[in-house]
């Protein structure tokens, strides 16, 4: 009686197969749209962080406050705002659809950016 044993492919062989499959496959139109939307969302986050670091010297001059406490507060406020959004956006996307939540996210981004433009103090800017 012959016993056949299954030998699992090595990790390198599996990785080569996956890499080959990814290199040879053609992305569908829907996959390209999903990728573009995801990249756009990540781009908005990156843009927001870049603008904060580039604009801080101007904000500091505008409000006439050069304390490190204000710098830390303004930088931390953006991250503190992003954490609750990240925690609930997945649940909301599952319930209402990812497209709807992404569109809402873009609208909120524009509205809060406009509110930042009319901020009258560092506290109002970080709220």
SULKARA-V338525 format. One line per field, one symbol per residue. ss: DSSP state (2 for helix, 1 for strand, 0 for the rest). phi: phi as a letter, one per 40 degrees, with the letter a starting at -180 (. if undefined). psi: psi as a letter, one per 40 degrees, with the letter a starting at -180 (. if undefined). A space follows every 10 residues. Layout:
ss=???
phi=???
psi=???
This chain:
ss=0000000000 2222222222 2222000022 2222222222 2222222222 2222222222 2220000222 2222222222 2222222222 2222220222 2222222222 2222222000 0222220
phi=.cbcbcbccc cccccccccc cccccbcccc cccccccccc cccccccccc cccccddccc cccgbbcccc cccccccccc cccccccccc cccccbhccc cccccccccc cccccccbcb adccccc
psi=hhhhihhiii dddddddddd dddeihhidd dddddddddd dddddddddd ddddeddddd ddefhfiddd dddddddddd dddddddedd dddddeiddd dddddddddd dddddddehe idddde.
